[in-house]
């Protein structure tokens, strides 16, 4: 059962990528590879392969900027920086945790894309273009719910886009960058709140060492154990993950 769920999530991730590319390019054509002289002109198959490789190369960026991954990984990075533990946890652990939390947060969106786009397309009920359009709607709904109106207006004014009646009328070329900068602002706000208690510990330790005349002793060596102890006592990872999950429900 777990394998089926994981496979379904991977397929839905691919569909989400296709939904993003639908806003910038035509549907991906069928590739027909032929061996022979094309008469000095680039064949349609060669152009199709180039187009497909280009889409695949930007797939990570599209998946990062159109899901909850950006906010999660930035906040986790702030946690490590505020603790001052250098490379602990390592990057692989933080990115892996961010990916699984992203999958957890995006499951309802991916499920909606599966119901309205993937399954009808696999059954032959709709065309590829219709599937891409239908798959884009759940992604737009998620991004719109997390995007600030100020950020949307910024890109809409720049592109001279008329005010849409619903989120479905907002083009992806506007929604994606607006969502990205909104996520970065939210992540930095959460990171600031995470920094405050650890900053207070650094200030107290530095002031105590200076009062004792131990100015040659680096305050970080003393404050680091206290920060780790505080983080463990309050169950910091639970609080950080809980805060991240609750931030997507607003």
C-alpha positions in Angstrom: 0.0 0.0 0.0 2.8 2.4 0.9 4.5 1.7 -2.5 1.3 2.6 -4.3 0.9 5.8 -2.4 4.6 6.8 -3.1 4.1 5.9 -6.8 1.0 8.0 -7.0 2.7 11.0 -5.4 5.5 10.7 -7.9 3.1 10.6 -10.8 1.2 13.6 -9.4 4.4 15.5 -9.1 5.1 15.0 -12.8 1.5 16.2 -13.5 2.1 19.3 -11.5 5.3 20.0 -13.5 3.3 19.6 -16.8 0.7 22.0 -15.4 3.4 24.6 -14.9 4.9 24.2 -18.3 1.4 24.5 -19.9 1.5 28.2 -19.1 4.8 28.8 -21.0 4.8 26.3 -23.8 2.6 24.2 -26.1 1.8 20.6 -25.0 4.8 18.3 -25.2 4.6 16.7 -28.7 5.1 13.0 -29.4 8.8 12.2 -30.2 9.5 10.2 -33.3 13.2 9.4 -33.7 14.4 8.8 -37.3 17.8 7.9 -38.6 18.8 9.5 -41.8 19.6 12.8 -43.6 17.2 15.6 -42.9 18.5 17.7 -45.8 20.4 20.1 -43.7 17.3 21.3 -41.9 16.5 20.5 -38.2 13.8 17.9 -38.0 10.7 18.2 -35.9 11.9 15.3 -33.8 15.2 17.0 -33.0 13.4 20.1 -31.9 11.0 18.1 -29.8 13.8 16.4 -28.0 15.5 19.7 -27.3 12.2 21.1 -26.0 11.7 18.0 -23.8 15.3 18.2 -22.4 14.7 21.9 -21.6 11.5 21.2 -19.7 13.2 18.4 -17.7 16.2 20.7 -16.9 13.9 23.3 -15.3 11.7 20.7 -13.5 13.4 21.1 -10.1 13.0 24.9 -10.2 9.3 24.6 -11.1 8.6 22.1 -8.4 10.4 24.1 -5.8 8.8 27.5 -6.7 5.3 26.2 -7.0 5.0 24.1 -3.9 5.6 24.6 -0.1 9.2 23.5 -0.4 10.6 27.0 -0.5 9.1 28.1 2.8 10.0 24.8 4.6 13.6 24.5 3.5 14.3 28.2 4.3 12.8 28.0 7.8 14.8 24.8 8.5 17.9 26.6 7.4 17.2 29.4 9.8 16.9 26.9 12.6 20.3 25.5 11.9 21.9 28.9 11.6 20.3 30.2 14.8 21.6 27.2 16.7 25.1 27.8 15.4 25.7 24.1 14.9 27.6 24.6 11.6 26.6 21.7 9.4 24.5 19.8 11.9 22.0 18.6 10.7 23.6 18.2 7.3 22.1 19.6 4.1 20.9 16.2 3.0 18.9 15.7 6.1 17.3 19.2 5.9 16.4 18.8 2.2 15.1 15.3 2.7 12.9 16.5 5.6 11.7 19.5 3.5 10.8 17.2 0.6 8.7 14.8 2.8 7.0 17.7 4.5 6.3 19.3 1.1 4.7 16.0 0.0 2.6 15.9 3.1 1.4 19.5 2.7 0.8 19.1 -1.1 -1.1 15.8 -0.9 -4.6 17.4 -1.1 -3.5 19.4 -4.1 -2.0 16.5 -5.8 -5.1 14.4 -5.1 -7.3 17.0 -6.7 -5.0 17.1 -9.8 -5.2 13.3 -9.9 -9.0 13.3 -9.8 -9.6 16.1 -12.3 -6.7 15.7 -14.7 -4.6 12.6 -14.5 -7.3 9.9 -14.3 -9.6 11.4 -17.0 -6.5 11.7 -19.3 -5.4 8.1 -18.7 -8.9 7.0 -19.5 -9.0 9.0 -22.7 -11.8 11.2 -21.6 -9.9 14.4 -22.2 -7.0 15.6 -24.3 -3.5 16.5 -23.2 -4.2 20.2 -23.4 -7.4 19.9 -21.4 -5.5 17.8 -18.8 -2.8 20.4 -18.4 -5.4 23.2 -18.0 -7.4 21.2 -15.4 -4.2 20.2 -13.5 -3.2 23.9 -13.3 -6.4 24.9 -11.4 -5.6 23.0 -8.1 -2.0 24.4 -8.2 -3.3 27.9 -8.7 -5.8 27.5 -5.9 -3.0 26.5 -3.5 -0.6 29.2 -4.6 -3.3 31.9 -4.5 -4.2 31.0 -0.9 -0.6 31.5 0.2 0.1 34.6 -1.9 -0.2 38.2 -0.7 -2.4 40.5 -2.7 0.4 43.1 -2.8 2.8 40.6 -4.5 0.1 39.7 -7.1 -0.6 43.3 -7.9 3.1 44.0 -8.4 3.4 41.5 -11.3 0.0 42.2 -12.6 0.8 45.9 -12.9 4.1 45.2 -14.6 2.5 42.9 -17.2 -0.6 45.2 -17.4 -2.9 42.3 -16.7 -6.5 43.2 -16.0 -7.9 42.4 -12.6 -9.2 38.8 -12.7 -12.5 37.7 -11.3 -11.2 34.5 -9.8 -7.8 32.9 -9.2 -8.4 30.7 -12.2 -8.0 33.7 -14.5 -4.6 34.6 -13.1 -1.9 33.5 -15.6 0.9 31.3 -14.3 3.5 33.8 -15.4 2.1 36.1 -12.7 1.1 33.6 -10.1 4.5 31.8 -9.8 6.8 34.7 -9.1 4.2 36.3 -6.8 3.9 33.1 -4.8 7.7 32.7 -4.6 8.3 36.1 -3.1 5.4 35.7 -0.7 6.8 32.4 0.5 10.3 34.0 1.0 8.8 36.8 3.1 6.8 34.3 5.2 9.9 32.2 5.7 12.0 35.1 6.8 9.3 36.3 9.2 9.3 32.8 10.8 13.1 32.7 10.8 13.2 36.0 12.7 11.0 34.7 15.4 13.2 31.6 15.7 16.3 33.7 16.0 15.1 35.8 19.0 15.5 33.2 21.9 18.9 32.0 20.7 20.0 35.6 20.3 19.0 36.3 23.9 21.2 33.4 25.1 24.2 34.7 23.1 23.7 38.2 24.6 23.5 36.8 28.2 26.5 34.6 27.8 28.6 37.3 26.2 27.7 39.8 28.9 28.5 37.3 31.7 31.9 36.4 30.2 32.7 40.1 29.9 31.7 40.8 33.5 33.9 38.0 34.6 36.8 39.3 32.6 37.0 36.3 30.4 37.1 38.3 27.1 39.5 35.9 25.4 37.0 33.0 25.7 34.7 32.8 22.6 31.1 33.2 23.8 30.0 30.7 21.1 31.7 27.8 22.9 29.7 28.5 26.0 26.3 29.5 24.5 26.2 26.6 22.0 25.5 23.9 24.7 22.8 26.1 26.3 21.1 26.7 23.0 21.1 23.0 22.2 19.8 22.2 25.7 17.0 24.8 25.3 16.0 23.5 21.9 15.8 19.9 23.2 13.9 20.8 26.3 11.2 22.7 24.4 11.0 19.9 21.7 12.2 22.4 19.1 11.8 20.2 16.0 8.2 19.5 17.0 7.4 23.2 17.4 9.1 24.2 14.2 7.3 21.5 12.1 4.0 22.3 13.8 4.4 26.0 13.0 5.2 25.2 9.4 2.2 23.0 9.0 -0.2 25.5 10.7 1.2 28.3 8.5 -0.3 26.6 5.4 -3.7 26.3 6.9 -4.2 30.0 7.2 
